[in-house]
Amino acid sequence: MKILGSLVLGFISLFYSPTNPILTQIKHDGELRVAINNGITTYYERPDGQKAGFEYEFTKYFAAELGVKLHIVQTNNYTNALNKVMDNTVHFAAGIVVTKDRQAKVRFTSHYQSITQQLIYRNGVRKPPTNLKSFNYGHKLKIISEHHQIEALRALQQKHPQLNWQEYSDINSNELAKKVWDKEIKYAIFDSNTFMRLRLFYPDLKIGFTFPNQQYLAWAFPYSNDNSLYLAAIQFINKSKKNGILTQLIEKYYGYTNNVKKFSYLHIRNFLKHVKVRLPLYQEYFKLMAQQYNLDWRLLAAIGYQESKWNPKAVSGTGVKGIMMLTKKTANEVGVKDRTDPFESIQGGTRYFVALKQRIAKKITEPKDHVWFTLASYNIGIGHVQDARKITAQLGDNPNSWRDVKKHLPKLTQPKWYKKTKYGYARGHESIEFVENIRMFYDILMMNVV
């Protein structure tokens, strides 16, 4: 794929105009207009008013590279987004699945993410077919009228004529997921990246099977004799693959989601229930401490849930207590007299988290990675985390990247490795689960709780 990207880049360079009229105009105007479909993987507004989404952040990096402001033009479907590209309402559209039909209308950059189509059903209803061969005419699928899915299904239908579906033109992915959750429909198709995040809010939805062909996400530009912005976008995407920006964004939005399958969906369902029942009892305490230390209260709440399920009377077999599950030693260090007092526990847990955060290496510049390393230290101790970072560096990976270090944390249980470390044995795999669970709870709170 890298070779293909280089060939495309070289071919474009032959026609590249040194005057850069579109690029010059954008820099003069100070604004880059991008069409992005509103959705959980692309662009959305959090309850606190902050904008988020993988495509939003990726295009924001590009706008910063150009030295201009990003202006998002929201769309409610991909056809609308592509129409805005073709009529030059926007400079390009982000997060578009590449298809042959679409390539005839717009030109795509090199891709930056691959996805598949997945058949989804609700746990407890009649099991769906497990592959295309077991599909029959009674297994009618429900899909959103998105052209990339239809084009893929039509291609598969050539070999599997029993494959059939019904299109919805007036709902989004979240609404389709809710229909499956409410048992209004049995089977639906989702893009894999979309379902990866939707399942956090609909924990009883499961994957029946994954369709065989991969599809690719790219930016869509209008056909034009002026290649200046198009070339700049390709250069930026290629650069993002090398300098880690793309890896960081994928880790931020999808890095923890594979961990969801490692525990019962009942765990997520209980969390959603406790958000309504238990969190309101302690939410103001989390907010007060977060304000004092310039933190996000949702992060502190997520730590509290992972530690105790927001139960102030929680006690572990090793003697840690309270909402933030502090040891007696840690409680003394942070001035907590009664570990079972909800406010004291949250206050002490916050102080301990902040103290650890200040000790994390300044070389870890990615803000979220800095938080994930702090959480790992909260769980197994900063010394063990430093040992894991050293092992990571020895093996040629980046010791300042959580994505890399978490691959090597489990080695702290292996004599071959922990005997060579300063702090010895540690249950590194449990630390990974601790961090990834908190990331998941935090993400759910970020999208649902003001």
C-alpha angles and dihedrals in degrees: 000000000000090000091051090050091052092049091050090049092049093048092051091049090063089064098035115129114218090213092069095203098179094040091046091049092050091051090046092050091041094222137103113198115208129176112221126175113237108248149118094270098037118033133341141147118245121224089258090058096254118134119235144162136118096259092044093055094042093053090043089060089052092050089050089051089055092045095240139111121264116238112193119207104199119217131187097215138018094247088060091049093051092047089056089053094050094048091046094241086133134025092237144333123245131214097025122156111234115238133164093246092051092048088062090060105035137017121242133214120228110291124259103187137029126213139177135210117253133197108227130197137165118262111249098034124097109303115254126232111288096217142003093271092059091050115112137181091268092061097082113179126215118217140169113251094258113145097220092061094046093048091051093047093049090054091051091046090066089071097028108041091174089068107109137165147177122226128223115203101178106051137070131226094270092053091048090051090051091053090056090044091051090048092241088129131021106213134023137169123234136175107257095238091051094050091046088068100031092059089067088069097035102041096172093062113103139186114254094186141323120247113241105241125077122222129201137227121221142148117271121219132182118256107259143152088236109082099171100107093035091054091046090052093051091048090050094050091048090048091048090056090055103039096047101248092118092045091050093051093047089049091048096051103028108013096096100036096085087062089066092076091059094074138038119286084226084074091062093042090054090050092054089050093049091049087066099037110030107021095066089061092062105020095104091052091054091047093049094052093042091054091049093054100031095248134134108262090214090064091053090047091051090052090050092051094048090050102044111354083249091295111143091197095054115133127181129212089255094055103257113142147193138024093312093035097230123186116234090249094051091045090055091048093054097040100254114151099175114036092188093058104101097218095043091049094050090045092050095044090051093050091049092049092049092048091053092045090056090054096052112108115271087221087078094085101165102097097217093046088054088056094047091051089050091052092050089051090049087057106041104008132269093261093062090047090053089051090053091050090053091051089049091054092046090056093051099256129121112274090196094058120086089203089061100037094052088060089062104036091090088062088075087079092055118089090215088066111023093053088064094050130091097235100034130206122021135161094246094169090060090052090054091051090047092054097041093049091052090048089054094048090046092051092050091050091047091057099039114027126066 
